[in-house]
Amino acid sequence: MDASTVVAEIADLSHLAAALRVPAAEAAALKPGQIVRVKTENADTPVTCTLTSLSPQVDPASGTVTVYAALPADSKLRPGRFVTARITSGEHRACLTVPETSVVKDE
């Protein structure tokens, strides 16, 4: 082992953020402050957090943009875990919604 070998890492678990990859075409609809629900594969309920920032660069290899969501201190999530996330980019209240397949187009 040489002097540059990492033997331990210290992480402040009360200040964690989720780094999420979003397709560049969908990233245009995102902005800081939007609600993000983050869930691990073995969790029953998602953790609700807030989108804090978006990277200005598109990864040319994957066509994605990295976005960051600040996790609450009581989230019980740990660094290095894989998660799935749902970002709410818009909300429409008091309107009727139906499945697209139920819409009949007729002259």
Backbone bond lengths (Angstrom), bond angles and torsions (degrees), N, CA, C in turn:
res aa  C-N    CA-C-N  psi(-1)  N-CA   C-N-CA  omega(-1)  CA-C   N-CA-C  phi
1 M - - - 1.452 - - 1.526 107.56 -
2 D 1.353 115.43 134.02 1.460 119.13 178.59 1.534 110.26 -106.33
3 A 1.307 116.43 179.07 1.471 121.61 -174.99 1.525 113.70 -67.07
4 S 1.332 119.19 -17.49 1.465 121.33 -178.84 1.534 113.19 -92.95
5 T 1.318 118.63 0.62 1.457 122.60 -179.33 1.529 110.35 -76.71
6 V 1.330 116.60 128.80 1.462 121.65 177.85 1.519 107.81 -80.16
7 V 1.330 116.71 125.40 1.460 120.55 179.43 1.522 112.33 -109.25
8 A 1.344 116.95 -17.07 1.464 120.53 178.15 1.515 109.39 -159.68
9 E 1.331 115.99 152.74 1.461 122.55 174.64 1.508 107.87 -128.24
10 I 1.316 115.68 142.28 1.462 120.95 176.74 1.520 107.14 -112.97
11 A 1.340 116.64 129.20 1.465 120.92 -179.16 1.517 109.01 -127.40
12 D 1.321 115.80 136.44 1.458 121.86 174.88 1.526 107.16 -86.24
13 L 1.324 117.25 102.86 1.462 121.83 -174.57 1.522 113.03 -71.00
14 S 1.324 117.94 -8.52 1.463 120.28 177.76 1.528 111.65 -88.63
15 H 1.333 118.28 -3.45 1.465 122.35 179.87 1.525 110.77 -132.79
16 L 1.318 116.64 60.33 1.452 120.88 179.65 1.525 110.67 -99.13
17 A 1.327 115.08 154.11 1.463 120.97 175.44 1.524 108.24 -135.34
18 A 1.308 116.09 145.31 1.459 121.76 174.66 1.519 108.29 -93.40
19 A 1.322 116.94 128.17 1.461 122.30 175.01 1.526 106.50 -97.75
20 L 1.318 116.59 117.35 1.459 122.45 -174.35 1.514 110.65 -117.09
21 R 1.329 117.51 141.09 1.467 122.99 176.60 1.516 108.74 -98.65
22 V 1.325 116.11 124.28 1.465 122.63 -177.62 1.531 107.90 -123.82
23 P 1.343 118.43 136.66 1.469 119.38 175.42 1.531 110.89 -54.76
24 A 1.316 116.75 137.95 1.462 121.77 -175.73 1.527 112.38 -55.81
25 A 1.316 118.12 -37.48 1.467 121.23 -179.41 1.526 111.27 -64.07
26 E 1.324 118.00 -31.69 1.459 121.48 -179.64 1.535 112.26 -87.65
27 A 1.311 117.10 -21.44 1.465 121.15 -178.16 1.531 111.95 -66.09
28 A 1.325 117.48 -24.22 1.466 120.49 -179.68 1.522 111.79 -62.83
29 A 1.323 118.55 -25.01 1.471 122.65 -179.07 1.525 112.56 -87.74
30 L 1.324 117.41 -1.46 1.462 120.62 -176.01 1.519 111.87 -99.32
31 K 1.340 114.63 149.82 1.466 120.06 175.95 1.528 108.27 -153.41
32 P 1.335 116.78 153.60 1.463 119.69 178.75 1.526 111.59 -55.61
33 G 1.332 114.50 142.89 1.451 120.81 -179.81 1.515 113.82 103.29
34 Q 1.327 117.62 -15.18 1.460 120.27 -179.59 1.532 110.06 -71.62
35 I 1.323 115.40 152.72 1.457 122.22 -178.07 1.527 110.32 -78.39
36 V 1.329 115.71 135.30 1.466 122.69 177.30 1.525 107.43 -126.13
37 R 1.305 116.51 134.40 1.465 121.56 175.01 1.528 107.47 -112.94
38 V 1.321 115.07 118.69 1.463 122.88 -175.52 1.520 108.49 -110.53
39 K 1.337 115.93 135.90 1.460 119.67 -177.73 1.522 110.05 -141.45
40 T 1.331 116.10 137.33 1.462 120.63 172.18 1.517 107.98 -88.95
41 E 1.322 116.51 164.18 1.465 119.56 -175.42 1.524 113.60 -65.14
42 N 1.332 118.35 -25.93 1.463 119.17 -178.46 1.533 113.40 -105.63
43 A 1.327 118.08 9.86 1.464 121.33 178.99 1.529 109.93 -91.72
44 D 1.325 115.71 143.60 1.464 120.40 179.02 1.527 112.30 -80.28
45 T 1.316 116.70 -38.74 1.461 120.52 -177.30 1.525 110.05 -123.32
46 P 1.318 116.78 145.13 1.466 119.51 179.44 1.525 111.56 -76.28
47 V 1.322 115.03 158.61 1.458 122.70 174.69 1.527 106.83 -94.78
48 T 1.327 116.96 128.05 1.463 121.02 179.40 1.523 108.92 -91.12
49 C 1.327 115.95 129.61 1.460 121.45 178.98 1.521 109.17 -143.62
50 T 1.314 116.21 -172.32 1.459 121.85 -174.14 1.519 111.23 -124.09
51 L 1.319 116.53 137.80 1.458 122.22 174.84 1.522 108.17 -67.12
52 T 1.335 117.43 125.04 1.466 120.17 -176.47 1.520 113.61 -104.35
53 S 1.342 117.52 -37.10 1.464 118.49 -178.63 1.518 111.03 -159.35
54 L 1.323 114.96 161.02 1.459 123.10 178.35 1.515 108.40 -125.99
55 S 1.301 116.77 139.32 1.455 120.51 175.49 1.530 108.62 -70.91
56 P 1.323 118.38 141.07 1.465 119.53 178.22 1.526 113.09 -80.29
57 Q 1.334 117.25 -5.97 1.459 120.37 -175.45 1.523 111.90 -108.17
58 V 1.320 115.04 143.80 1.460 122.47 173.86 1.525 107.58 -96.18
59 D 1.334 116.71 130.72 1.457 120.86 176.32 1.528 107.58 -71.32
60 P 1.346 118.35 115.66 1.461 119.65 -176.15 1.525 113.61 -65.88
61 A 1.315 118.07 -25.70 1.468 120.99 -179.04 1.527 112.00 -73.94
62 S 1.351 116.97 -37.90 1.465 119.64 -175.61 1.524 113.76 -111.11
63 G 1.338 118.00 -13.83 1.465 121.38 -177.94 1.517 112.42 70.77
64 T 1.338 116.59 25.83 1.461 120.57 -178.49 1.520 111.94 -115.91
65 V 1.328 114.07 162.43 1.461 122.81 175.70 1.523 106.60 -117.23
66 T 1.325 117.07 138.57 1.459 120.30 176.60 1.517 108.98 -87.04
67 V 1.337 116.26 129.62 1.459 122.05 175.04 1.526 107.43 -121.27
68 Y 1.325 115.88 153.44 1.458 121.22 -175.71 1.518 110.64 -121.76
69 A 1.324 115.24 138.67 1.459 121.78 178.16 1.527 108.09 -126.81
70 A 1.338 116.57 126.50 1.460 121.47 178.66 1.524 109.32 -75.69
71 L 1.319 116.30 126.12 1.459 121.26 179.62 1.521 110.35 -89.62
72 P 1.331 117.81 142.99 1.460 119.26 177.58 1.530 110.57 -67.09
73 A 1.323 116.34 153.42 1.463 121.60 -176.90 1.526 112.13 -60.62
74 D 1.319 118.10 -29.88 1.460 121.41 -177.81 1.538 113.07 -94.42
75 S 1.318 117.93 20.96 1.468 121.31 -175.09 1.529 113.84 -71.22
76 K 1.316 117.51 -21.71 1.472 123.59 -178.00 1.532 112.37 64.28
77 L 1.332 118.11 12.85 1.464 121.04 174.49 1.522 108.57 -85.14
78 R 1.316 116.41 154.79 1.457 121.99 -177.08 1.525 110.15 -123.75
79 P 1.330 117.36 153.66 1.470 120.76 178.79 1.525 111.60 -59.98
80 G 1.327 115.30 145.18 1.456 121.54 175.98 1.513 115.56 86.17
81 R 1.310 118.71 -0.76 1.467 121.91 -179.32 1.523 109.83 -83.25
82 F 1.311 117.03 146.99 1.456 121.63 173.28 1.520 108.42 -88.01
83 V 1.318 116.35 139.62 1.464 121.55 -179.23 1.518 109.56 -135.73
84 T 1.323 115.45 162.04 1.450 120.96 167.37 1.520 106.08 -109.97
85 A 1.318 116.17 151.57 1.459 119.32 -176.24 1.519 110.42 -139.32
86 R 1.319 114.38 150.33 1.463 121.84 175.29 1.527 106.26 -126.51
87 I 1.325 116.22 121.47 1.463 121.52 -179.55 1.518 107.95 -105.75
88 T 1.319 116.25 126.00 1.457 121.31 177.94 1.525 107.70 -85.76
89 S 1.335 116.17 109.00 1.468 119.83 -178.17 1.520 112.63 -96.09
90 G 1.322 117.07 -11.31 1.460 120.22 178.09 1.510 110.28 -166.54
91 E 1.301 115.07 150.64 1.452 119.80 -179.98 1.518 108.17 -139.83
92 H 1.320 116.01 130.25 1.457 121.04 -179.64 1.521 108.03 -119.76
93 R 1.301 116.42 116.82 1.465 121.12 -178.75 1.524 110.60 -100.26
94 A 1.300 115.31 154.78 1.465 123.01 176.09 1.530 111.86 55.81
95 C 1.320 115.90 46.83 1.458 119.39 175.67 1.522 108.81 -139.38
96 L 1.296 115.25 153.48 1.454 121.85 -178.70 1.520 109.45 -84.34
97 T 1.318 115.91 132.66 1.461 119.96 175.38 1.520 108.82 -127.00
98 V 1.321 115.28 142.91 1.459 121.93 177.87 1.525 108.03 -139.59
99 P 1.322 117.62 156.69 1.454 119.12 175.42 1.526 111.15 -61.57
100 E 1.286 117.17 141.56 1.470 121.95 -178.57 1.529 111.75 -58.20
101 T 1.330 116.15 -32.76 1.458 119.68 -179.04 1.528 112.76 -68.68
102 S 1.332 117.63 -16.47 1.467 119.50 179.91 1.523 113.11 -89.60
103 V 1.322 117.05 -4.30 1.466 120.04 179.44 1.527 109.54 -83.97
104 V 1.351 114.84 126.40 1.467 121.17 178.92 1.512 108.23 -106.87
105 K 1.319 115.92 124.05 1.469 120.42 178.76 1.522 108.09 -98.22
106 D 1.333 115.37 123.11 1.454 120.60 -177.21 1.523 108.56 -144.58
107 E 1.277 116.92 146.33 1.454 120.39 179.09 1.497 108.34 -77.27
